[in-house]
Amino acid sequence: MTAFRFLTAGESHGPALGVTVEGVPAGLELSEDAIAIDLSRRQKGYGRGARQTIEQDRAEILGGVRHGRTLGSPVLLLVRNRDWENWTQVMQVGPLNDEAAEALHVKAEGGDKRATPVTRVRPGHADLAGALKYGFNDVRNVLERASARETAARVAAGAVARAFLRELGIEVWSFTAEVGGVAVDPANCTRAREEADASPLRCPDPAAEAMMIARIDEARSKGDTIGGVFEVVVHGLPIGLGSYVHWDRRLDAALAAAVMSINIVKGVEFGLGFEQTRRFGSAVHDVIAGRDDGGRWVHRSNNAGGLTGGVTNGEPLVVRGAVKPISTLARPLPSADLITGEAVDKAHYERSDISVVPAAGVVAEAMVMLTLAAFVMEKTGGDTIDDVVANLATYRARIEQAPEAPVAGGRRPGGRPGPGAGEPAHGLTGSDEAGSGGDD
């Protein structure tokens, strides 16, 4: 059984973006149409820029699938860049001959922005650090890969993970929770998932959304950008994904890294997140109500966001990400030149959005799903989707059953391991002191 993982490749204005998804079990139903749904969701949202009118993303499945079902081999996806036709010479893969190099030089001398090397580094971008790290004198080499365009490949990969998780009864979605300081009111979240997804900002609170749109319009009028917060919610997860035994096996740590890896995200929290620091413990920790009639463990609240000790606890997983304002401004900030080191009045300007919070939420869904798929496969194993489904069902059945009552020391007098005939089912009276001061 191969670990579930993915790798992307490609540049923003190159021919295409590619992604390889490895570890997908055989027999999973997968189609280009299904992947296209999430790619379309990523491109929508009030405040998006002109690039989204050029690209109409669709992933081609080039490997790992036959007759609509996965083969157990790596799944290879290709998302073509329609804007490539405007950048063929600037972003040419092969070396330029003398004639082509001269033609590009003439274009740059004539004021062609695409042909002109980029040296005015942009505040908030990877331009300066990336150029110095890799020894570039043209920031184009950095911004093409550091661009959020790469997230289209992640969303395509995430759609594969979505198909996998759905077979297991696990559903993932996101919504815009805040833009420019305007946050949703849970009491006013009247839109269902489908209705919210179809709204301009993918927001469940209509009143808050109207104020969010006004904030985006205000930023646009000033040549500025604006950030916000998205929330990802996952239903159907079993207890027990992740582990507390090592730092790198904690699911919360993996999810935090995955969401933080999104270009524009600057903060990640679970459940109440930072709000926990403002409350007493009695108002934070989720009381365990016990098992319901179906054997499912129930908590009275979900302030932890579905994770305790780095492990899923059976409640919905709730992850939020803080989205900074887009770094590229229509009215660029002052900066400096990479070559001369001298200050310049305006940084380089690339076509930009005003706000991308709804799109960032879709990318976060992908990263959460890809992470969960990896942890599910680690938990269940299985070379086929039927194997995974059966293994997870067996595990779920086990944790729904009451464990055998413990016995102090592990064995009863006479070497008997558990309660005997006529003996109480529980060998201990129980205590409210666990004997450990450890915190999770």
Buried (B, 14 or more C-beta within 10 A) or exposed (E): BEEBBBEBBBBBBBBBBBBBBBBBBBBBBBEBEBBBEBBBBBBBBBBBBEBBEEBEBBBBBEEBBEEEBBBBBBBBBBBBBEBBEEBEBBBEEEEEEEEEEEBBEEBBEEEEEBBBBBBBBBBBBBBBEBBEEEEBEBBBBBBBBBBBBBBBBBBBBBBBBBBBBBBBBBBBBBBBBBBBEBBBEEEEBEBEBEEBBEBBBBBBBBBBBEBBBEBBBEBBEEEBBBBBBBBBBBEBBBBBBBBBEEEEBBBBBBBBEBBBEBBBBEBBBBBBBEEBEEEEEEEBBBEEEEEEEEEBBBBEBBBBBBBBBBBBBBBBBBBBBBBBBBBBBBEBEEBBBBEEEEEBEEBBBBEBBBBBBBBBBBBBBBBBBBBBBBBBBBBBEBEBBBBBBEBBBEBBEEBBEEEEEEBEEEEBEEEEEBBEEEEEEEBEEEEEEEEEEEEE
